[in-house]
Amino acid sequence: MRILISNDDGIHAPGLAVLERIAHALSSDVWVVAPEVERSGASRALTLTEPVRVRTVGERRFACSGTPTDCVLLGIDELVKGGRPDLVLSGVNRGQNLAEDTSVSGTVAAAVQGMQMGIPSIALSQAVNFRVGHPIPWHTAEAHGAEVLRKLLAKPWPDGVVMNVNFPDCEPEDVMGLEATFQGFRDECIHQIDRRSDLRGNDYYWIGYRGKLSKPPLGSDLLAIYENRISVSPLHIDMTEHSALLALREGLEA
């Protein structure tokens, strides 16, 4: 099996090294094309107004000046030699990609690009509490990652679907199982804007997230992570709300 790996945290991210080790547990034919610098929150951005540059950083390893989507596109069509990949893996992301986060996630977007090009694709993220000094339990993703991938690959899933895997913020032995989940939605916006001033008195802003928990329903990706279960959500690029479409048709046609 030929595996292409990407991420949105950059070529030097610790989560990428974790995913490389997970991938090598499944195959010796592993290729890496990742952003030169962190591109978190890039979603499905594609670089169209400037050239995309690629730097070779090792055998079958490339750093790309573009977005996660650029990386997968170039990897499949240009950089992976000897045949197209059989699998695209993205991650392991620093931080959870759950609920509405999935629509802005560069990690998920890289997997979506692989799916769009006809290759089974999986996004992987390690949940973390972003308190200062709180360690990221990369060893949890690494301990369970290969087993989760083997289970997913054992049974094909429909075209147009990407698998979104999130590992809980706990020790490997404290993981309470593996759950198929639906994409949740937080009951409160958790964006945070921090306004500061530079030495010339001009305002600038940091955009981030508050760590407030929601009250998610049973079966959601959020609840699974809150309760220390590995969440696996099948995501579809079709964002149409079909029940609303039916009502819209009825109204417009009337």
TORKOL-4160 file (C-alpha; in steps of 0.2 Angstrom, whole numbers, padded with zeros to 4 digits, m for minus):
254
<pt num="1" X="0000" Y="0000" Z="0000"/>
<pt num="2" X="0007" Y="0017" Z="m0005"/>
<pt num="3" X="0003" Y="0030" Z="0008"/>
<pt num="4" X="0003" Y="0049" Z="0006"/>
<pt num="5" X="0004" Y="0060" Z="0022"/>
<pt num="6" X="0001" Y="0078" Z="0024"/>
<pt num="7" X="m0005" Y="0090" Z="0038"/>
<pt num="8" X="m0008" Y="0108" Z="0042"/>
<pt num="9" X="0004" Y="0110" Z="0056"/>
<pt num="10" X="0020" Y="0110" Z="0045"/>
<pt num="11" X="0034" Y="0099" Z="0040"/>
<pt num="12" X="0042" Y="0099" Z="0057"/>
<pt num="13" X="0027" Y="0096" Z="0067"/>
<pt num="14" X="0028" Y="0083" Z="0080"/>
<pt num="15" X="0011" Y="0076" Z="0075"/>
<pt num="16" X="0018" Y="0073" Z="0058"/>
<pt num="17" X="0032" Y="0062" Z="0065"/>
<pt num="18" X="0019" Y="0053" Z="0075"/>
<pt num="19" X="0008" Y="0049" Z="0059"/>
<pt num="20" X="0024" Y="0044" Z="0049"/>
<pt num="21" X="0027" Y="0031" Z="0062"/>
<pt num="22" X="0009" Y="0025" Z="0062"/>
<pt num="23" X="0009" Y="0024" Z="0043"/>
<pt num="24" X="0026" Y="0014" Z="0043"/>
<pt num="25" X="0016" Y="0001" Z="0054"/>
<pt num="26" X="0005" Y="m0002" Z="0039"/>
<pt num="27" X="0017" Y="0000" Z="0025"/>
<pt num="28" X="0035" Y="0004" Z="0020"/>
<pt num="29" X="0030" Y="0014" Z="0005"/>
<pt num="30" X="0026" Y="0031" Z="0014"/>
<pt num="31" X="0027" Y="0048" Z="0006"/>
<pt num="32" X="0026" Y="0065" Z="0015"/>
<pt num="33" X="0021" Y="0082" Z="0007"/>
<pt num="34" X="0018" Y="0095" Z="0020"/>
<pt num="35" X="0017" Y="0114" Z="0022"/>
<pt num="36" X="0034" Y="0123" Z="0025"/>
<pt num="37" X="0026" Y="0132" Z="0039"/>
<pt num="38" X="0010" Y="0130" Z="0050"/>
<pt num="39" X="m0006" Y="0133" Z="0040"/>
<pt num="40" X="m0019" Y="0129" Z="0053"/>
<pt num="41" X="m0036" Y="0135" Z="0049"/>
<pt num="42" X="m0033" Y="0136" Z="0030"/>
<pt num="43" X="m0048" Y="0125" Z="0026"/>
<pt num="44" X="m0048" Y="0121" Z="0008"/>
<pt num="45" X="m0038" Y="0136" Z="0002"/>
<pt num="46" X="m0029" Y="0133" Z="m0015"/>
<pt num="47" X="m0015" Y="0144" Z="m0020"/>
<pt num="48" X="m0019" Y="0152" Z="m0037"/>
<pt num="49" X="m0011" Y="0169" Z="m0037"/>
<pt num="50" X="0007" Y="0165" Z="m0034"/>
<pt num="51" X="0019" Y="0150" Z="m0037"/>
<pt num="52" X="0019" Y="0135" Z="m0026"/>
<pt num="53" X="0037" Y="0130" Z="m0022"/>
<pt num="54" X="0043" Y="0113" Z="m0016"/>
<pt num="55" X="0058" Y="0109" Z="m0006"/>
<pt num="56" X="0065" Y="0091" Z="m0005"/>
<pt num="57" X="0069" Y="0088" Z="0014"/>
<pt num="58" X="0073" Y="0069" Z="0013"/>
<pt num="59" X="0069" Y="0053" Z="0004"/>
<pt num="60" X="0051" Y="0054" Z="m0001"/>
<pt num="61" X="0049" Y="0069" Z="0010"/>
<pt num="62" X="0044" Y="0086" Z="0003"/>
<pt num="63" X="0040" Y="0104" Z="0011"/>
<pt num="64" X="0028" Y="0114" Z="0001"/>
<pt num="65" X="0025" Y="0133" Z="0002"/>
<pt num="66" X="0007" Y="0131" Z="m0001"/>
<pt num="67" X="m0008" Y="0125" Z="0009"/>
<pt num="68" X="m0013" Y="0107" Z="0014"/>
<pt num="69" X="m0024" Y="0106" Z="m0001"/>
<pt num="70" X="m0009" Y="0111" Z="m0012"/>
<pt num="71" X="0001" Y="0098" Z="m0004"/>
<pt num="72" X="m0010" Y="0084" Z="m0007"/>
<pt num="73" X="m0014" Y="0090" Z="m0025"/>
<pt num="74" X="0005" Y="0091" Z="m0029"/>
<pt num="75" X="0008" Y="0075" Z="m0020"/>
<pt num="76" X="m0004" Y="0065" Z="m0030"/>
<pt num="77" X="m0001" Y="0073" Z="m0047"/>
<pt num="78" X="0017" Y="0077" Z="m0047"/>
<pt num="79" X="0028" Y="0071" Z="m0032"/>
<pt num="80" X="0024" Y="0053" Z="m0028"/>
<pt num="81" X="0033" Y="0043" Z="m0041"/>
<pt num="82" X="0029" Y="0025" Z="m0047"/>
<pt num="83" X="0010" Y="0026" Z="m0046"/>
<pt num="84" X="m0004" Y="0035" Z="m0037"/>
<pt num="85" X="m0006" Y="0033" Z="m0018"/>
<pt num="86" X="m0018" Y="0020" Z="m0011"/>
<pt num="87" X="m0022" Y="0030" Z="0005"/>
<pt num="88" X="m0020" Y="0048" Z="0010"/>
<pt num="89" X="m0018" Y="0052" Z="0029"/>
<pt num="90" X="m0018" Y="0069" Z="0036"/>
<pt num="91" X="m0012" Y="0074" Z="0054"/>
<pt num="92" X="m0009" Y="0070" Z="0067"/>
<pt num="93" X="m0016" Y="0088" Z="0071"/>
<pt num="94" X="m0011" Y="0097" Z="0087"/>
<pt num="95" X="m0028" Y="0099" Z="0094"/>
<pt num="96" X="m0046" Y="0092" Z="0091"/>
<pt num="97" X="m0055" Y="0094" Z="0074"/>
<pt num="98" X="m0073" Y="0092" Z="0080"/>
<pt num="99" X="m0090" Y="0099" Z="0077"/>
<pt num="100" X="m0090" Y="0115" Z="0067"/>
<pt num="101" X="m0071" Y="0115" Z="0068"/>
<pt num="102" X="m0070" Y="0103" Z="0053"/>
<pt num="103" X="m0076" Y="0116" Z="0041"/>
<pt num="104" X="m0060" Y="0127" Z="0044"/>
<pt num="105" X="m0048" Y="0113" Z="0047"/>
<pt num="106" X="m0033" Y="0112" Z="0036"/>
<pt num="107" X="m0031" Y="0094" Z="0042"/>
<pt num="108" X="m0048" Y="0089" Z="0036"/>
<pt num="109" X="m0046" Y="0098" Z="0020"/>
<pt num="110" X="m0031" Y="0089" Z="0015"/>
<pt num="111" X="m0041" Y="0073" Z="0017"/>
<pt num="112" X="m0055" Y="0080" Z="0007"/>
<pt num="113" X="m0043" Y="0084" Z="m0007"/>
<pt num="114" X="m0037" Y="0066" Z="m0007"/>
<pt num="115" X="m0055" Y="0060" Z="m0007"/>
<pt num="116" X="m0059" Y="0072" Z="m0021"/>
<pt num="117" X="m0046" Y="0064" Z="m0032"/>
<pt num="118" X="m0053" Y="0046" Z="m0029"/>
<pt num="119" X="m0042" Y="0040" Z="m0015"/>
<pt num="120" X="m0048" Y="0034" Z="0002"/>
<pt num="121" X="m0043" Y="0048" Z="0015"/>
<pt num="122" X="m0042" Y="0049" Z="0034"/>
<pt num="123" X="m0039" Y="0065" Z="0045"/>
<pt num="124" X="m0032" Y="0062" Z="0062"/>
<pt num="125" X="m0031" Y="0074" Z="0077"/>
<pt num="126" X="m0025" Y="0073" Z="0095"/>
<pt num="127" X="m0037" Y="0082" Z="0107"/>
<pt num="128" X="m0028" Y="0093" Z="0119"/>
<pt num="129" X="m0032" Y="0106" Z="0133"/>
<pt num="130" X="m0023" Y="0121" Z="0128"/>
<pt num="131" X="m0018" Y="0127" Z="0145"/>
<pt num="132" X="0000" Y="0133" Z="0147"/>
<pt num="133" X="0011" Y="0119" Z="0152"/>
<pt num="134" X="m0002" Y="0105" Z="0148"/>
<pt num="135" X="0007" Y="0092" Z="0138"/>
<pt num="136" X="0000" Y="0085" Z="0122"/>
<pt num="137" X="m0002" Y="0066" Z="0124"/>
<pt num="138" X="0005" Y="0062" Z="0107"/>
<pt num="139" X="0008" Y="0044" Z="0113"/>
<pt num="140" X="m0011" Y="0041" Z="0114"/>
<pt num="141" X="m0013" Y="0044" Z="0095"/>
<pt num="142" X="0003" Y="0034" Z="0092"/>
<pt num="143" X="m0003" Y="0019" Z="0103"/>
<pt num="144" X="m0020" Y="0018" Z="0095"/>
<pt num="145" X="m0018" Y="0025" Z="0078"/>
<pt num="146" X="m0012" Y="0010" Z="0068"/>
<pt num="147" X="m0026" Y="m0001" Z="0075"/>
<pt num="148" X="m0039" Y="0012" Z="0071"/>
<pt num="149" X="m0033" Y="0013" Z="0053"/>
<pt num="150" X="m0033" Y="m0006" Z="0051"/>
<pt num="151" X="m0051" Y="m0006" Z="0057"/>
<pt num="152" X="m0056" Y="0007" Z="0045"/>
<pt num="153" X="m0047" Y="0000" Z="0030"/>
<pt num="154" X="m0054" Y="m0017" Z="0033"/>
<pt num="155" X="m0071" Y="m0012" Z="0026"/>
<pt num="156" X="m0072" Y="0000" Z="0011"/>
<pt num="157" X="m0083" Y="0016" Z="0014"/>
<pt num="158" X="m0094" Y="0025" Z="0001"/>
<pt num="159" X="m0086" Y="0037" Z="m0012"/>
<pt num="160" X="m0086" Y="0055" Z="m0007"/>
<pt num="161" X="m0083" Y="0051" Z="0012"/>
<pt num="162" X="m0068" Y="0055" Z="0022"/>
<pt num="163" X="m0065" Y="0048" Z="0040"/>
<pt num="164" X="m0062" Y="0061" Z="0054"/>
<pt num="165" X="m0053" Y="0053" Z="0068"/>
<pt num="166" X="m0050" Y="0062" Z="0085"/>
<pt num="167" X="m0040" Y="0054" Z="0099"/>
<pt num="168" X="m0045" Y="0060" Z="0117"/>
<pt num="169" X="m0034" Y="0070" Z="0129"/>
<pt num="170" X="m0029" Y="0056" Z="0140"/>
<pt num="171" X="m0016" Y="0043" Z="0143"/>
<pt num="172" X="m0017" Y="0028" Z="0131"/>
<pt num="173" X="m0023" Y="0016" Z="0144"/>
<pt num="174" X="m0037" Y="0028" Z="0149"/>
<pt num="175" X="m0045" Y="0028" Z="0132"/>
<pt num="176" X="m0063" Y="0021" Z="0134"/>
<pt num="177" X="m0066" Y="0013" Z="0117"/>
<pt num="178" X="m0069" Y="0018" Z="0099"/>
<pt num="179" X="m0085" Y="0026" Z="0094"/>
<pt num="180" X="m0093" Y="0030" Z="0077"/>
<pt num="181" X="m0100" Y="0047" Z="0079"/>
<pt num="182" X="m0109" Y="0061" Z="0070"/>
<pt num="183" X="m0102" Y="0079" Z="0068"/>
<pt num="184" X="m0108" Y="0089" Z="0083"/>
<pt num="185" X="m0112" Y="0107" Z="0085"/>
<pt num="186" X="m0107" Y="0118" Z="0100"/>
<pt num="187" X="m0121" Y="0127" Z="0109"/>
<pt num="188" X="m0110" Y="0142" Z="0111"/>
<pt num="189" X="m0097" Y="0150" Z="0099"/>
<pt num="190" X="m0079" Y="0148" Z="0107"/>
<pt num="191" X="m0070" Y="0160" Z="0097"/>
<pt num="192" X="m0059" Y="0172" Z="0106"/>
<pt num="193" X="m0052" Y="0189" Z="0100"/>
<pt num="194" X="m0037" Y="0197" Z="0109"/>
<pt num="195" X="m0034" Y="0215" Z="0104"/>
<pt num="196" X="m0016" Y="0222" Z="0107"/>
<pt num="197" X="m0006" Y="0237" Z="0102"/>
<pt num="198" X="0011" Y="0238" Z="0094"/>
<pt num="199" X="0024" Y="0250" Z="0098"/>
<pt num="200" X="0017" Y="0263" Z="0086"/>
<pt num="201" X="0000" Y="0262" Z="0095"/>
<pt num="202" X="m0009" Y="0253" Z="0081"/>
<pt num="203" X="m0021" Y="0239" Z="0086"/>
<pt num="204" X="m0018" Y="0221" Z="0080"/>
<pt num="205" X="m0028" Y="0205" Z="0084"/>
<pt num="206" X="m0025" Y="0187" Z="0089"/>
<pt num="207" X="m0039" Y="0175" Z="0085"/>
<pt num="208" X="m0041" Y="0159" Z="0095"/>
<pt num="209" X="m0053" Y="0148" Z="0105"/>
<pt num="210" X="m0059" Y="0148" Z="0123"/>
<pt num="211" X="m0059" Y="0131" Z="0131"/>
<pt num="212" X="m0077" Y="0131" Z="0136"/>
<pt num="213" X="m0086" Y="0114" Z="0135"/>
<pt num="214" X="m0103" Y="0112" Z="0127"/>
<pt num="215" X="m0117" Y="0100" Z="0132"/>
<pt num="216" X="m0117" Y="0089" Z="0116"/>
<pt num="217" X="m0130" Y="0075" Z="0113"/>
<pt num="218" X="m0126" Y="0056" Z="0114"/>
<pt num="219" X="m0117" Y="0050" Z="0098"/>
<pt num="220" X="m0109" Y="0066" Z="0094"/>
<pt num="221" X="m0090" Y="0068" Z="0091"/>
<pt num="222" X="m0089" Y="0081" Z="0105"/>
<pt num="223" X="m0097" Y="0069" Z="0118"/>
<pt num="224" X="m0085" Y="0055" Z="0113"/>
<pt num="225" X="m0070" Y="0066" Z="0116"/>
<pt num="226" X="m0077" Y="0073" Z="0132"/>
<pt num="227" X="m0079" Y="0055" Z="0139"/>
<pt num="228" X="m0061" Y="0049" Z="0133"/>
<pt num="229" X="m0067" Y="0039" Z="0118"/>
<pt num="230" X="m0059" Y="0039" Z="0101"/>
<pt num="231" X="m0071" Y="0047" Z="0089"/>
<pt num="232" X="m0073" Y="0042" Z="0071"/>
<pt num="233" X="m0085" Y="0053" Z="0060"/>
<pt num="234" X="m0088" Y="0050" Z="0042"/>
<pt num="235" X="m0089" Y="0067" Z="0033"/>
<pt num="236" X="m0096" Y="0071" Z="0016"/>
<pt num="237" X="m0091" Y="0086" Z="0005"/>
<pt num="238" X="m0110" Y="0088" Z="0001"/>
<pt num="239" X="m0115" Y="0102" Z="0013"/>
<pt num="240" X="m0133" Y="0103" Z="0006"/>
<pt num="241" X="m0146" Y="0102" Z="0019"/>
<pt num="242" X="m0158" Y="0091" Z="0010"/>
<pt num="243" X="m0174" Y="0093" Z="0021"/>
<pt num="244" X="m0172" Y="0112" Z="0018"/>
<pt num="245" X="m0169" Y="0109" Z="m0001"/>
<pt num="246" X="m0186" Y="0100" Z="m0002"/>
<pt num="247" X="m0195" Y="0114" Z="0007"/>
<pt num="248" X="m0186" Y="0127" Z="m0004"/>
<pt num="249" X="m0191" Y="0118" Z="m0019"/>
<pt num="250" X="m0209" Y="0118" Z="m0014"/>
<pt num="251" X="m0209" Y="0136" Z="m0010"/>
<pt num="252" X="m0200" Y="0142" Z="m0025"/>
<pt num="253" X="m0211" Y="0131" Z="m0037"/>
<pt num="254" X="m0227" Y="0137" Z="m0029"/>
